[in-house]
């Protein structure tokens, strides 16, 4: 019976991981003042190994990154590539496929290898393609970050890493936590 329970849990976990998929991201960069700035940012983003293609909206300094199927997407790498080009992220909205994922305000979920901490959301179940905005420091303007950071008492909002408030079995304080809202 224990073996059956273990196999069932493993299959369920594997199935969830296989279905967990980031689809695309809309990344708005700040500090772009000319076509050369936009081009430098675009070239930097194109080096990301998980990006299939990038559409640009230069009028709004926004880049739509379409991800490769089953790719391991790194939210921090996207930000780093913009910073490598000499600019900063003003807004990052990620679209992902969800399959009956329950979320609550000020609670964490594990999704596609990442820990997502939902801030300023109503309790709900996510199904299908849904978008969330990353509200961590360095992903939104300081004024917006302050607003979101005041909406949680959990210490992880200040560091971006797990603290005593958000440990789950098998995690450490070095595990990255992304604060997001819908």
N, C-alpha and C positions, 0 to 999 in steps of 0.2 A: 504494500500500500504506500509506503514511504517513497519507493522508487517511482510509482505512478504519479504521486503528488509532485515530486521533483521534476519529472519529465513534463508534466502539464504546466508547471510554473515556467520551465525553461522555454517551452514552445510559445507560451503566452508572451513572455518577455521578448523573445526573438521576433515574433510576429509584430509586436508593437514597435520595436526598433526598426524593422524593415519598412513599416508603413509610415514612420515618422520622417517627414521630408520637408525641408525648407525649399520653397519654390523660387522666390525672387526677393529682392530688396530694393526699395526706393531710398537712395542715399542723397541727401541734399548737403552740398559742401558750402562752407562759408569762406569768404576771403577771395573768391575768384573775381578778378576785375577785368580779365581780357580773355580772348580766345586761346592765347598761349597757356594761361592758367588752367583753363578747362581741359586743354589737350594734355598737359602734364598730369593732371589728375586722372584723366581717362587712361592714359598709358600706364600709370601706376596700378590702377584697378584691374587692367587687363592682364596683369601678371599673376593674379590670384588663381590658384590651381582649380578651384571649385566653380569658377565662373564660365558659363557656356557662351554668353554674349552680353553686350551692354548696349542699351539704348540711351540716348542723351536728350535732355531737355535743357538746352543751354540758357534759355530765357529765365528758367527758374533754378539754374545751377544744380540740376538734379540728374542723377545717373540711375537707370533701372538695370540692376544686375540680375540676369537670369542664370540660375544655378544648374549645374550638371545634375542629372538624375542620380540619386543615391550618393551624392558627394558629401563629404564631411565639411560643412560650412563653418567658418570661424567669424563670428561677429567682431571680435577684436582685430583680426587681420584686416577687415574692411576699413576700420578706423585707422589702423596703422598705415595703410597704403595712402589714404588721403593725407595723413600727416607727413608721410615721406615725401609727398609732392609739395609740401609747404603750406598746407591748408588745414582746416578743421571740419569736423562733421557738425552740421547744424540740426540734422534730423535723420533718423534711420528707422524706416518702417519695413518690417520683415513679414512676408506672406508665407504661411506654412499650411500643410495639410494636417488636420487634426481628426482623430477618430475617437469620439466619445471621451474627450479629456475634460474632467471637471476642474474648474478653477474657482478660487475664492479670493477675496481681497486680503492682501498682506499674507499670502500663502505661496509656497513654492511647489513647483512640479519639475520633474525631470523630463526633458524633451530632446530627442535627437542628440543625446550626449551632453546637453547643457542643462543647467539649473536656471529656471525662469522664476522670478519672484514677481507676482502680479500686484500692482499698486493702483489704487483708485479704480477698481472694477467691481461689478456686481457678480454675485455667485451665478455661475452659468456652466453649461456644458458646451464645449467647442466641437463642432463637426464640420468637415469639409475645409475649404480654403478660408483662412481667417488671417487678418493682418494685426500685428502688434507693433507698438512703437517702443524703442529702447529709450529709457529715461534715466540712464546712468550718467554720471559726470562724464564729460568729453563726448557725449552723444547728443546733447541738447544745450541750449543757452543756459547760462548760470541762473538766471531768474526762474526759468522753468524747472531746472534741477532742484532749486531750493523749494519750490512749491511741492514737488513730488516727495522730496526727502522729508518734508514735514508731515506727510501723510502715513508714515510708518514709524514705529518705535524700534524696529529691528536695526541692529548696528551694521548689518551687511550693506545697507544703502550707502554708507559713508566710505566703505573700503572696496566694495565690489567683490568681496570674497566672503566665503562662509564664515560665520561667527557662531558663537554658542547658540544663538537664536534659531539657527536654521540647519543644524546637523541632521543628517539622516544616516542610517547605518552604512558604514563603509566610506564615509566622506571625511575630508579634513579641512582645516581652515584655509588651505591653499587652493581649494576648488573655487572656480569663478562662479559668481552669481550675476545674472543679468536681470535688471529691474525693468519691467515692461508694463505697458498699459494697453488697453484695447479702446 
